[in-house]
Amino acid sequence: MARYGFHGEMPETKILVLYALNCLSMPVTTDTLAELAMTDEDVDYFHYCQALAEMADSGHVISAVNDRGETVYSISPRGYEVSELMDNQLNFALKTALKRGAQMLEKSVERDAFITANTFIRGGVPCVSCQLSDGTDTVLHIEMMLNDKSQASAIARNFRKNAEGVYERVLQILLGE
């Protein structure tokens, strides 16, 4: 983290949160938004949480529940207006860092939408199912039976991190390269 001249006062924290939400094209969880908002190391997590709650209550931020049962937040039209009017209160370096962070976050979310990795039990045996898609069709689907749940969990976790590399390596092995 870096310091961008953030002062940490509640009004500035609210402007920062609105600006961060304005940079995003999708609703995000509290933790994801916190990660983005805390781009400046002087942002206090508790002030961030208080600012988010107050803006949700005032209608500047919209909260909803996603299909995973998580509360997600997005900027409301009212919040957008305030963000546009007040964004000059944040310095250029901080705004640039927030935009860059939002772009990286959206790329990560987009990538994760194409990857699934789940563990399950079949006939008392731990299993893992890993799938990579191109958004329309399945590109790779591997299902394995394993010795224990920890192996299944490790494979699922590692597949999510490196699905593209797994695909390339499987292709190389099957092509005999």
C-alpha positions as CSV (number, residue, x, y, z in Angstrom):
1,M,0.0,0.0,0.0
2,A,1.0,3.6,-0.5
3,R,0.1,7.0,0.9
4,Y,-1.8,9.3,-1.5
5,G,-2.5,12.1,0.9
6,F,-5.8,10.8,2.3
7,H,-6.7,12.5,5.6
8,G,-9.2,10.0,6.9
9,E,-12.0,12.3,7.9
10,M,-15.5,10.9,7.6
11,P,-16.7,13.1,4.7
12,E,-13.5,12.3,2.7
13,T,-13.9,8.6,3.5
14,K,-17.5,8.8,2.1
15,I,-16.2,10.5,-1.1
16,L,-13.5,7.9,-1.4
17,V,-16.0,5.0,-1.1
18,L,-18.4,6.7,-3.7
19,Y,-15.5,7.2,-6.1
20,A,-14.4,3.6,-5.7
21,L,-17.9,2.4,-6.4
22,N,-18.2,4.8,-9.3
23,C,-15.1,3.1,-10.8
24,L,-16.7,-0.3,-10.7
25,S,-19.3,-1.7,-13.2
26,M,-20.6,-4.3,-10.9
27,P,-21.8,-4.7,-7.3
28,V,-19.1,-5.9,-4.8
29,T,-19.0,-7.3,-1.3
30,T,-17.9,-5.3,1.7
31,D,-14.5,-6.9,1.8
32,T,-13.9,-6.5,-1.9
33,L,-14.8,-2.8,-1.7
34,A,-12.7,-2.4,1.5
35,E,-9.7,-3.8,-0.4
36,L,-10.2,-1.2,-3.1
37,A,-11.0,1.7,-0.8
38,M,-8.0,0.9,1.4
39,T,-5.6,1.6,-1.6
40,D,-4.3,4.4,0.6
41,E,-2.8,3.0,3.8
42,D,-4.3,5.9,5.8
43,V,-7.8,4.7,5.2
44,D,-9.2,3.3,8.5
45,Y,-11.3,0.1,8.1
46,F,-13.7,1.2,10.8
47,H,-14.3,4.6,9.3
48,Y,-14.8,2.8,5.9
49,C,-17.4,0.4,7.4
50,Q,-19.2,3.4,9.1
51,A,-19.1,5.4,5.9
52,L,-20.5,2.5,3.9
53,A,-23.3,1.9,6.4
54,E,-24.3,5.6,6.6
55,M,-24.4,5.9,2.8
56,A,-26.5,2.8,2.4
57,D,-28.9,4.3,5.0
58,S,-29.0,7.6,3.1
59,G,-29.5,6.1,-0.3
60,H,-26.1,7.0,-1.8
61,V,-25.2,3.3,-1.9
62,I,-27.5,0.4,-2.9
63,S,-27.2,-2.8,-1.1
64,A,-28.5,-6.1,-2.3
65,V,-28.0,-9.9,-1.8
66,N,-26.3,-11.8,-4.6
67,D,-27.0,-15.4,-5.6
68,R,-24.4,-16.6,-3.0
69,G,-26.2,-14.9,-0.2
70,E,-23.6,-12.2,0.2
71,T,-24.5,-8.5,0.6
72,V,-23.1,-6.5,-2.3
73,Y,-22.9,-2.8,-2.8
74,S,-23.2,-0.5,-5.8
75,I,-23.5,3.3,-6.3
76,S,-27.0,4.8,-6.6
77,P,-27.9,7.6,-8.9
78,R,-27.8,9.9,-6.0
79,G,-24.4,8.6,-5.0
80,Y,-23.2,9.0,-8.5
81,E,-24.2,12.7,-8.6
82,V,-22.3,13.3,-5.3
83,S,-19.3,11.4,-6.6
84,E,-19.1,13.5,-9.7
85,L,-19.5,16.7,-7.8
86,M,-17.0,15.9,-5.1
87,D,-14.3,13.8,-6.8
88,N,-12.1,16.9,-7.0
89,Q,-11.7,16.5,-3.2
90,L,-9.5,13.4,-3.8
91,N,-6.0,13.9,-5.2
92,F,-5.2,12.7,-8.7
93,A,-2.7,10.0,-7.6
94,L,-5.4,8.4,-5.3
95,K,-8.0,8.5,-8.0
96,T,-5.6,6.9,-10.5
97,A,-4.8,4.2,-8.0
98,L,-8.5,3.5,-7.4
99,K,-9.2,3.3,-11.1
100,R,-6.3,0.9,-11.6
101,G,-7.4,-1.2,-8.7
102,A,-11.0,-1.3,-10.0
103,Q,-9.8,-2.5,-13.4
104,M,-7.7,-5.2,-11.9
105,L,-10.6,-6.3,-9.7
106,E,-13.0,-6.5,-12.6
107,K,-10.5,-8.5,-14.7
108,S,-10.1,-10.9,-11.7
109,V,-13.9,-11.3,-11.3
110,E,-14.3,-11.8,-15.1
111,R,-11.6,-14.5,-15.1
112,D,-13.2,-16.2,-12.0
113,A,-16.5,-16.4,-13.8
114,F,-15.0,-18.9,-16.3
115,I,-13.5,-21.1,-13.7
116,T,-15.3,-23.5,-11.3
117,A,-13.7,-26.0,-8.8
118,N,-15.8,-27.9,-6.4
119,T,-15.2,-30.7,-3.9
120,F,-17.8,-33.3,-3.1
121,I,-18.2,-36.8,-1.7
122,R,-19.4,-39.6,-4.0
123,G,-19.9,-43.0,-2.4
124,G,-17.9,-42.0,0.6
125,V,-14.9,-41.0,-1.5
126,P,-13.7,-37.4,-1.7
127,C,-13.8,-35.9,-5.2
128,V,-13.0,-32.7,-7.0
129,S,-14.5,-31.3,-10.2
130,C,-12.6,-28.6,-12.0
131,Q,-13.9,-26.8,-15.1
132,L,-12.6,-24.0,-17.4
133,S,-15.0,-22.4,-19.9
134,D,-14.7,-19.7,-22.5
135,G,-18.0,-18.2,-21.5
136,T,-20.0,-20.4,-23.8
137,D,-18.5,-23.8,-23.9
138,T,-16.5,-26.0,-21.6
139,V,-12.8,-26.0,-22.6
140,L,-11.6,-28.4,-19.9
141,H,-13.4,-30.5,-17.3
142,I,-11.5,-32.8,-15.0
143,E,-13.2,-34.9,-12.3
144,M,-11.1,-36.9,-9.9
145,M,-11.5,-39.3,-6.9
146,L,-8.9,-38.7,-4.2
147,N,-7.6,-40.1,-1.0
148,D,-8.8,-37.4,1.4
149,K,-10.7,-34.1,1.5
150,S,-7.6,-32.1,2.0
151,Q,-6.3,-33.2,-1.4
152,A,-9.6,-32.3,-3.0
153,S,-9.5,-28.9,-1.4
154,A,-5.9,-28.3,-2.4
155,I,-6.6,-29.3,-6.1
156,A,-9.7,-27.0,-6.2
157,R,-7.8,-24.1,-4.7
158,N,-4.8,-24.5,-7.0
159,F,-7.0,-25.0,-10.1
160,R,-8.8,-21.7,-9.4
161,K,-5.4,-20.0,-9.2
162,N,-3.9,-21.5,-12.3
163,A,-6.7,-22.9,-14.5
164,E,-5.1,-21.6,-17.7
165,G,-1.7,-23.2,-16.8
166,V,-3.4,-26.5,-16.0
167,Y,-5.1,-26.4,-19.4
168,E,-1.9,-25.7,-21.2
169,R,0.0,-28.4,-19.4
170,V,-2.7,-31.1,-19.9
171,L,-2.7,-30.2,-23.6
172,Q,1.1,-30.5,-23.8
173,I,1.0,-33.9,-22.1
174,L,-1.8,-35.2,-24.3
175,L,-0.1,-34.0,-27.5
176,G,3.2,-35.6,-26.3
177,E,5.1,-32.3,-26.3
